[in-house]
Amino acid sequence: MDFGVTGKLGGYYLAGQYQKNAAGKSEGVSFAELAAAKAAGQSDVSGMSFKHMWQARFPGAYYHVMDAYKIPQGVWQRYDFPHEKFFSDKVDESVLDWKPSGAEPKLTDASVQSRIDSTLGKKAIVVPSVLEEKMKNDPALAQQVMAKVESFIMKDQATLPPGRIYSCVVVLDENGEIAHAAGSSGGGNISGPTEEEMRQFEAEQAAKKKRREEYARLNEESALKRRLMEQEADERYYKDSMTKKAVSIAAYEAAGILK
């Protein structure tokens, strides 16, 4: 079940959780072509580190080693989460413990749009230290993860109207899967959302919020049922123990053992 937040509004959007493959190609040489070109030379593509692959495919892209996949999905997908912090050479790890301080702003909020604009054209990836170590020891894994990430980015970017400036941050988990992603776009000739697009966007968000609330309610009910069943089992065990103890005492008294 997908409880992520994904919406487009006048060409601007933030994406929630993605765990899917994609296909496509844009801006420069694809990773597959890069690997083929390197293999055709004197050096072996298998010797490329994941960071090298990433920055060779997306020049100027940021690379961070952090356990950002542990950020709760509900926090990550908020419009006021500071995704822009990942588009810098260094990231303060306090972002991993970020907590909202109030109600979530709307996507059209000036502060949200300003932060989105500040990231346009930039890309960043966040890799947990465990995965980075795995990829150092397993070049084939590094190539597989890079191909997956590139495929996702190309497919995501392909959904935009022509002329849009795209940016994204991708967060990997310890197995090389895409745990979180946030994309944004701007520029082009799109002036803004129509009323119909606004209504559709609000309806999508309301439906996803309802699904998240229903999921949380079902989880709470399931936990309550488990607690009640455990309590009933404890009570039955206690009653059975007391009954057996009473029977034993009565038997001993009848036999004259207890006086």
C-alpha positions as CSV (number, residue, x, y, z in Angstrom):
1,M,0.0,0.0,0.0
2,D,1.3,3.4,-0.9
3,F,0.9,6.2,1.6
4,G,3.5,8.5,0.1
5,V,2.7,12.1,-0.9
6,T,3.0,12.7,-4.6
7,G,1.5,15.7,-6.2
8,K,2.1,18.1,-9.1
9,L,1.1,21.8,-8.9
10,G,1.9,24.1,-11.7
11,G,5.0,22.0,-12.5
12,Y,6.2,22.1,-8.9
13,Y,6.1,18.9,-6.9
14,L,7.7,17.0,-4.1
15,A,7.7,13.2,-4.3
16,G,7.3,10.9,-1.3
17,Q,8.5,7.4,-1.1
18,Y,9.6,5.5,-4.2
19,Q,10.7,1.9,-4.5
20,K,10.4,1.2,-8.2
21,N,12.5,0.8,-11.3
22,A,12.2,3.2,-14.3
23,A,13.7,3.8,-17.7
24,G,14.8,6.8,-19.7
25,K,17.7,9.0,-20.6
26,S,18.6,12.7,-20.5
27,E,21.4,15.2,-19.8
28,G,24.6,13.8,-20.9
29,V,25.8,10.2,-21.0
30,S,23.8,7.5,-19.3
31,F,25.5,5.3,-16.7
32,A,25.3,2.3,-19.1
33,E,27.1,4.3,-21.8
34,L,29.6,5.7,-19.3
35,A,30.4,2.1,-18.1
36,A,30.8,0.9,-21.7
37,A,33.1,3.8,-22.6
38,K,35.2,3.2,-19.6
39,A,35.4,-0.5,-20.2
40,A,36.5,0.2,-23.8
41,G,39.5,2.1,-22.4
42,Q,42.4,0.8,-20.4
43,S,40.8,1.1,-17.0
44,D,38.1,-1.3,-15.7
45,V,34.6,0.1,-14.9
46,S,34.4,-2.4,-12.0
47,G,37.0,-0.3,-10.3
48,M,34.7,2.8,-10.1
49,S,33.4,3.7,-6.7
50,F,29.7,4.4,-6.3
51,K,30.5,8.0,-5.6
52,H,32.6,8.2,-8.8
53,M,29.7,6.6,-10.8
54,W,27.2,9.1,-9.3
55,Q,29.2,12.2,-9.9
56,A,30.4,11.1,-13.4
57,R,26.8,10.5,-14.4
58,F,25.6,13.8,-12.8
59,P,28.4,16.3,-12.7
60,G,28.2,18.6,-9.7
61,A,25.8,16.3,-7.9
62,Y,26.1,16.0,-4.1
63,Y,27.0,12.8,-2.3
64,H,26.5,12.2,1.4
65,V,27.0,9.2,3.7
66,M,24.3,9.3,6.4
67,D,21.5,7.0,7.6
68,A,18.8,9.3,6.3
69,Y,16.7,6.3,5.4
70,K,15.7,6.1,9.1
71,I,13.8,9.4,8.8
72,P,10.1,8.5,9.3
73,Q,8.2,8.7,6.0
74,G,5.6,10.9,7.5
75,V,8.3,13.4,8.4
76,W,10.2,13.2,5.1
77,Q,7.1,13.8,3.0
78,R,6.1,17.0,4.7
79,Y,6.4,20.2,2.6
80,D,8.3,21.9,5.4
81,F,10.9,19.2,5.8
82,P,14.3,20.8,4.9
83,H,15.2,18.7,1.8
84,E,17.3,21.6,0.6
85,K,19.9,20.9,3.2
86,F,21.1,17.9,1.2
87,F,22.0,20.1,-1.7
88,S,25.3,21.3,-0.1
89,D,28.8,19.9,0.4
90,K,28.2,19.2,4.0
91,V,25.0,18.3,5.9
92,D,24.4,18.9,9.6
93,E,23.3,15.5,10.9
94,S,20.7,17.3,13.0
95,V,18.5,17.0,9.9
96,L,18.1,13.4,10.8
97,D,16.2,14.3,13.9
98,W,14.2,17.1,12.4
99,K,10.7,17.5,13.9
100,P,7.8,19.7,12.6
101,S,7.0,22.7,14.8
102,G,3.5,23.3,13.6
103,A,0.9,22.5,11.0
104,E,2.2,21.5,7.6
105,P,2.2,24.4,5.1
106,K,0.6,24.1,1.7
107,L,2.6,23.4,-1.4
108,T,1.7,26.9,-2.6
109,D,3.1,28.5,0.5
110,A,5.7,31.2,-0.4
111,S,8.3,29.6,2.0
112,V,7.8,26.2,0.4
113,Q,8.2,27.6,-3.1
114,S,11.2,29.6,-2.1
115,R,13.0,26.5,-0.8
116,I,12.0,24.5,-3.9
117,D,13.4,27.3,-6.1
118,S,16.7,27.2,-4.2
119,T,17.3,23.6,-5.3
120,L,16.5,23.8,-9.0
121,G,18.9,22.0,-11.2
122,K,20.6,20.2,-8.3
123,K,20.8,16.6,-7.5
124,A,21.9,14.8,-4.3
125,I,22.1,11.2,-3.1
126,V,22.4,10.0,0.5
127,V,24.0,6.6,1.1
128,P,24.1,4.8,4.5
129,S,27.6,3.8,5.6
130,V,26.7,0.1,5.7
131,L,25.7,0.2,2.0
132,E,28.8,2.2,1.0
133,E,31.0,-0.5,2.6
134,K,29.0,-3.2,0.8
135,M,29.5,-1.5,-2.5
136,K,33.2,-1.0,-2.0
137,N,33.5,-4.8,-1.6
138,D,31.1,-5.6,-4.3
139,P,31.5,-3.5,-7.5
140,A,28.7,-5.4,-9.2
141,L,26.3,-4.2,-6.4
142,A,27.5,-0.7,-6.9
143,Q,26.7,-0.8,-10.6
144,Q,23.3,-2.3,-10.0
145,V,22.4,0.4,-7.4
146,M,23.7,3.1,-9.8
147,A,21.6,1.8,-12.6
148,K,18.5,1.7,-10.4
149,V,19.0,5.2,-9.2
150,E,19.6,6.6,-12.7
151,S,16.6,4.7,-14.0
152,F,14.4,6.2,-11.3
153,I,15.6,9.8,-11.9
154,M,15.2,9.5,-15.7
155,K,11.7,8.2,-15.4
156,D,10.8,10.8,-12.8
157,Q,12.2,13.6,-15.0
158,A,10.4,12.3,-18.1
159,T,7.0,13.1,-16.5
160,L,7.7,16.8,-16.6
161,P,6.7,19.2,-19.4
162,P,9.4,20.3,-21.8
163,G,11.7,23.0,-20.5
164,R,11.3,22.4,-16.8
165,I,14.4,22.5,-14.6
166,Y,14.5,19.3,-12.5
167,S,16.2,18.6,-9.2
168,C,16.0,15.7,-6.8
169,V,17.4,14.1,-3.7
170,V,17.5,10.3,-3.4
171,V,17.9,8.4,-0.1
172,L,19.1,4.8,-0.2
173,D,18.6,2.1,2.5
174,E,21.2,-0.4,3.6
175,N,20.2,-2.8,0.8
176,G,20.5,-0.3,-2.0
177,E,16.8,0.3,-2.4
178,I,15.3,3.8,-2.7
179,A,13.8,4.5,0.7
180,H,13.0,8.2,0.2
181,A,13.0,10.7,-2.7
182,A,12.0,14.3,-3.2
183,G,11.9,15.9,-6.6
184,S,11.1,19.4,-7.7
185,S,10.9,21.4,-10.9
186,G,10.5,24.9,-12.1
187,G,11.0,27.3,-15.0
188,G,9.6,26.7,-18.4
189,N,6.5,28.4,-19.7
190,I,4.0,27.1,-17.2
191,S,2.4,30.1,-15.4
192,G,0.6,28.2,-12.7
193,P,-2.1,25.6,-11.8
194,T,-5.6,25.8,-13.2
195,E,-8.6,25.5,-10.9
196,E,-9.2,22.0,-12.1
197,E,-5.5,21.0,-11.3
198,M,-5.9,22.6,-7.8
199,R,-9.1,20.6,-7.1
200,Q,-7.5,17.4,-8.4
201,F,-4.4,18.0,-6.3
202,E,-6.4,18.7,-3.1
203,A,-8.6,15.7,-3.7
204,E,-5.5,13.4,-4.1
205,Q,-3.9,14.7,-0.9
206,A,-7.2,14.3,1.0
207,A,-7.5,10.7,-0.3
208,K,-4.0,9.9,0.7
209,K,-4.4,11.5,4.1
210,K,-7.5,9.4,4.6
211,R,-5.6,6.2,3.7
212,R,-2.8,7.0,6.1
213,E,-5.3,7.7,8.9
214,E,-7.1,4.4,8.1
215,Y,-3.8,2.5,8.1
216,A,-2.9,4.0,11.5
217,R,-6.4,3.2,12.9
218,L,-6.1,-0.5,11.8
219,N,-2.6,-0.7,13.3
220,E,-3.9,0.7,16.6
221,E,-6.9,-1.7,16.6
222,S,-4.6,-4.7,15.9
223,A,-2.3,-3.7,18.7
224,L,-5.2,-3.4,21.1
225,K,-6.5,-6.8,20.1
226,R,-3.1,-8.3,20.8
227,R,-3.0,-6.7,24.2
228,L,-6.5,-8.0,25.1
229,M,-5.6,-11.5,23.9
230,E,-2.4,-11.4,26.0
231,Q,-4.3,-10.2,29.0
232,E,-7.0,-12.9,28.6
233,A,-4.3,-15.5,28.3
234,D,-2.7,-14.3,31.5
235,E,-6.0,-14.4,33.3
236,R,-6.7,-17.9,32.2
237,Y,-3.3,-19.1,33.2
238,Y,-3.8,-17.5,36.6
239,K,-7.2,-19.1,37.1
240,D,-5.9,-22.5,36.0
241,S,-3.0,-22.2,38.4
242,M,-5.2,-21.3,41.3
243,T,-7.6,-24.1,40.5
244,K,-4.9,-26.7,40.3
245,K,-3.4,-25.4,43.6
246,A,-6.8,-25.6,45.3
247,V,-7.3,-29.2,44.0
248,S,-3.9,-30.2,45.2
249,I,-4.5,-28.8,48.7
250,A,-7.9,-30.5,48.9
251,A,-6.3,-33.8,47.9
252,Y,-3.5,-33.5,50.5
253,E,-6.1,-32.7,53.2
254,A,-8.2,-35.7,52.2
255,A,-5.1,-37.9,52.5
256,G,-4.3,-36.5,55.9
257,I,-1.1,-34.9,54.7
258,L,-2.2,-31.4,55.5
259,K,-3.7,-30.8,58.9
